Amino acid sequence: MAHIHIIENEQGDAIDCNYFCSDSCNRTHSKETYQGWYGCVEVEFDDVCINCGNLVKGVYASVDEYYREKEEG
């Protein structure tokens, strides 16, 4: 499960996001821009925590696995 930090532009529109393995990594990395708890989010594919480098496990390990499961069906 991922913890997410939404990155917004000057108008407040979401333009990107960072994935974290824990709320503490989110707090450590985001510091004064920390937006509060946004955790236990299911992400589609594996990613890496932007703070510590740990694996953030997704529903699918890769895009290839996703398409392989779709084809098998």
N, C-alpha and C positions, 0 to 999 in steps of 0.2 A: 504494500500500500504506500502510496506517495503522499508527501506533503508538498503543497504548491504555493509559490509566491508569484502573484500576478504582477506583471510590469505594465504600467500605464503611461500614456503620453500626457502632454500638458492639458489636454481636454478631458482626461480621465478615461479614455478608451483603452481597453486591453490591447496591447501590441505584442506581447510575448509572455512567457512564464518560465520559471525555474523549478526543477524538480529536486526534492530532498528526501533522504531516507528517514528523517525524523524531524519533529518540531524543534528540537535543540539545534540541529544543523541549520534549519531555516532561521532561527533567532540569531545564531552566530554569524551566518553569512549576511543576512539582511539588515542587521543592526537597527538603525533608526527608521528604516522603511518597512520593518516587520509589520504585517497587517493582521496578526492574530491567527488563531488556529484555523488551518485549512488542510486537515489531514485525513487519513484513511480514505484517500481517493484512489479508485481503481484506474490505472493507466493501461492503455492498449498494449504497448510494447515495453520491453525492458529498457531502462535508461540508467544513467549514472548520477548519483548525488553530486550536485555542483559544489558542495562544501567539502565532503570527505572522500568522495570517489567510490563509496559503497554502491552495490547494485540496488536499484529500485526495481523490484520485480513487477513486470507487467503481466497481463492476461496471456499474451503471446511473447515468446522469447525474441521473435524477429518477424519481419514482414514476410519472409519465406514461409515460416511456420503458419502464419495466418492464412496465406493463399493455399498452402498444402491442405489445411483442414477444410477450407471452402470447397476444394476440388473433391475431397473424399466424402464430403457431405451431407 
